[in-house]
């Protein structure tokens, strides 16, 4: 197969495939002129790199604060969808706040009854409606405990395209100069975080996408959609914090970005889930 086919199969960029081939890390890869030919049976090489800012000793891969999540986990799609309807507005409000965009419960009430909200721009109208629709679609299609979608650069691009539908976005959405951070993040997600509790994995993905900021805009909303997908696949309605704690969430995310410490963020969000337990 070609480097392009290998990139699609492994969920990494074609440039990264060529680098791995040049380093001799792809089994059976043969260079022919300027191109590489790769056996279809070759496995994706493991990546020993880590995100440089990450302080691994601070990452909690499970702990006493996560047990309460089991009491609010849905075991069937009807229950999950009902919980998603209940929690989706606070989740959207918090996600928009992290993105630096104002959205209120009153705004969402008007939007969902097909009213124009004078205080919102057309862009915010579309972003809120698209994001709400995407999350509800994820809830309806949840695999409840199994990974139905593998995270990849292509999947992130698809989320971005759906989120920005009608906003005039054209061409390749990702910004230039990303380096290897996005690929390394995906390899860590497939590696050390693959066996983590869903909340820990979801918050790691959320925080890293915010930090890497692969798109010129709306990174906080794309990150929130990835977080929502992971939680819904595990059986939980996506939750961040209630409106009264949004400033605390934003401050915690700043510290997470600066120090690579996800402990405080995990504690904060797990408290929101505990507060929603019956």
N, C-alpha and C positions, 0 to 999 in steps of 0.2 A: 504494500500500500504506500501511497505518497505521504509526505509530511502533512499535507492538508487533511488527508483522511485520518491519519494518526491523531492529529489535533482534535478533530471532531469526535473521535472514538474516546480519547482520554480526557477531553474537557479542558485542554490547555491551548495556548496560542501556538500557531504554526512556527513562529520564531523560537519559542521555547523548545519545540520538538527538534528543530535544527540544531540548537545549542546542545541538547542532550545527545543527539547523534554525533556531533563533533567531539563531544567529551567521551565518546565510546560507551555511553550508558544505556543504549538501546540495543538489546540482544539481536544480533543478526542483521543490523542495519548496514547497507552497502552504499558507498558514495559512487554515483555515476555522473561524471562531469560536475555540475554545480548542484545536482539534486541528490536526494537520498531515497533508497528503496528499502522499505521496512517490512519484514514478514508479518502477515496478518495475525500470527500467533504470539507476536512479541507483546509482553506485558508493559504497562506504564511504569517507568522507573520510579522508584521511591526518591523523594527529595529530602536531603539531610539538612536543608537550610531552615532557619526559623526567622520569624519577623524580628528584626533587630531590636525594636523597642520593647518586645515582650519580656516580661519578668515572670518566668514560668512558675517560680515558687509561690507567686501570689494567686495563681489560678486554683480555684476550688473545684475539684472534679466530683463533688458530691459532699453532702454534709447534713448536719441535723436540721438546718433551716429549710431543707427541701422536702421533708416528709409530708408536710401539710398539703403539698400539691396533689398528692394522691387522692385527697378527699374531694377535690373539684375536677378530677379527670373524668371526661365523658367516655362511656364504653360503647356508645352507639351513635350513629350519625345524626339522628333526630335530636338527641340531647346536646350534642356538640353544636349543632346549628342554632338551637335555642340559646345556648350560652353565648355563642358568637354574636347573635342579635343583641343580647343584653349588654355585652361589653364593647361592642365595636365603636360606639360613639366616643367614650372616654379614651379608647386606644387611638382613634383618629386625632382627637384633640391634642393628646400628648405627642403623637408623632409629628403633627404639624408644628407644634411649639418647638420641638427639637430642631426642626428644619428652619425655624425662624419665621413661621407664618401663623397668623392669628386665625383661630377657628373656635367657635363656641358651640355649646349645646343648642342654643337658639338657632344658630346658622344651620346646623345639621338637621334640626327639626323642619325648618323651612325647605331645605334642599330635598329632603326625602318625601316631601309632599308636593314636589314639583313647582316650588316657588323660587323666584329670583331673589337673591339676598343682596340688597343694595350695598352693604358694607364689604362684600367680597368681590374681588376681581374675577373676570371671566376665567383666567388661569386657575385660580383657587376653586372656582365652581367645578371645573373639569377635573382637577386633581382629586378633590374630595369625592366626587361621584365615581370616578374611575377606581380609586383606591378602595372605596367601600364595596363596589361591585366585585373587584378582584378578590378581596378577602372572603366575601360570602361564597364566591365560586370555589375558593380553596376549601372552605368548610364543607361544602356539599360533596367535594371529591376526596376528602381526607381518607388516608389509608389506615388511620387509627393504629399507629404503632410500627408501621413500615415506611421506609423511605421510598416514596413514589417518584420523587424528582431528585436527581443528583445535581447538587450545586455546581455551576460552571460559569465561565464568562459568558457563554451563549445564553444561559438561563437568565443571568442578570440583565443582559441586553434585551431579552424578551420582556422582562418585567418593566424595564424602562420604556420600551416601545409602547406597551399597553397603557402604562401610567400616563404617558405624554401624548396619547392619541388625540389628534385634533389641535395640537399646540404648534404645529408647523415644524416639528423636529425632523431633520433629514440627515442622511449620511450616517457615518459611523458615530454612535453616541459617545463612545468613551473618549476622555480627554487624552492629550499626548503627554508623554513623559512620565508614565505610571511606573516604569521600572518593573521589577519582579514581584513587588509586594502582593499583588492580586493573586498571582499564581502560587506563591508561597502560602498565602492564607488558605487557598483552596486545598493545598496538599496537607496542611495542618488539620483542616476540617476533616479530611478523609482519614487522617492518621490518628494523632493522639486524642482528638476530640470526637471521633466517631463513636466511642463507647461512653461518652459523657452523658449525664442526665440532660433531657431536652432543653431545660431552661438554661443550663450552663452553656450548652452548644449554641442555642439561639442567641444568647446575649453576647457570646464571643463573636458570632457572625455579625450581629448588629453593630457592635462597637468597632470591629475591624473595617466594615464597609464605611462607617462614618469617618474613620481615621484615614483610610486610603482614598476615599472620595473619587471613585473612578469616573464620575460623570461631571459635566460642567455645572449641573444644577440638580436639585431634587434627590441628592444622595441620602438624606435622612429618610425620605419616603421609600426609596428603593430598599434601604436597610430594614425599615419597619416591615415591608412586605416579606422579606426573607425571614425575619424573625417570626412573623405571623405564620408563614408556611411551616416552619419547623415545629412551632408549638401546636398547630392544628394537626399535623401528622402524628404528634404524640398524644392527642386527645384533649388538648387544652385550648380554650378560647384565648386569643392573644390579648395580653394585658401588660401595661407598663406601670403607670401610676395614676391615681385620681388627680383631678385638676389642682387641688390644694398642694400637691407635692411636685408639681412640674418643675418649679425652680430648683428643688432639691435634685430631681432627676438630671436636669441640665448641668448642675454643678458637679454631680457625680460622674457624668459622662466626660466633662472636661478633665477631671482627675484620672479617669480611666485612660483617656487618650494620652495624657502626659506621662503616666507611670506604668501603663500596661497592667493595671491592677483591677481585676474584675470582681474581687470579693465584695466590695461595697455595693457595686451595681447589682450583683446577684442577691445580696441581702435586701436591698431596697425593693426590687421587683418581687421577690418571694414574699415579702410582707404584704404586697398588694393581693397576691393570690391567697394568702392566709386570711386576709380581710374579707375575701369573697366566699370563704368556706361556710357551709350551712352551720 
